[in-house]
Amino acid sequence: MCGFILTTNTLKKTILSCKNDILHRGPDNQKFKFLKNYSLYHSRLKILDLKPRSNQPFTDEDKKFFLLFNGEIYNFLELKKKFQINCKTSSDTEVLFILLKNFGIKKTLKEIKGMFSFAFVDVKKDKVYCARDHFGQKPFYYNLDGNFNCSTNIKAVANLNRNLEFDKNCVDFYLNSSGILPLNRTIYKNIFSLPAGHYLIFDNKKKSIK
């Protein structure tokens, strides 16, 4: 279990203030990365490749792409062999990073098997590609309220939101259904859950979900 936050809010103190919202998800390493248009934070629980080289936000020497990833890719060794991927680490994170970098999100999602949520930043194109696994085992929350914010934890998104308001209908639904919510909704009006098996593209201050 790891945690991450991505926001287009580039005020360092803003994302620093959200650190504790996901700290419990990854006690082994915490790392910030501040780009021109994005602020990234990852809290890591080490499972595969315990060395610092697999810490996140993950990137390569070109620093044109950055990955925030929570979960596990079960078939990463098969994909590593299939696509003849040369890795500097022994982690599934690097395999996912290279697949997204070289083949894009559509092909990558057709190939990977596992439980995951991730946000992949293309610095040159100024785009963010996000996805949630086919069964929704890993959480992914987001909102677009002036800034685009996404995280593994709803509390982090709530703290980054400028106009937070409860959705009474969803709260009533939650209380009357033993803790169930509609697939893409949360108890907040303008914070959403990415449905299982969906991916989101944030580009030019707009989002599209497929």
Buried (B, 14 or more C-beta within 10 A) or exposed (E): BBBBBBBBBBEEEBBEEBBEBBBEBBEEBBBBBEBEEBBBBBBBBBBBBEEEEBBBBBBBEEEEBBBBBBBBBBBBEEBBEEEEBEBEBBBBBBBBBBBBBEBEBEEBBEBBBBBBBBBBBBBEEBBBBBBBBBEBBBBBBBBBBEBBBBBBBBEBBBBBBEEBEEBEEBBEBBEEEEEEBBEEBBBBBBBBBBBBEBBBBBBEEEBEEE
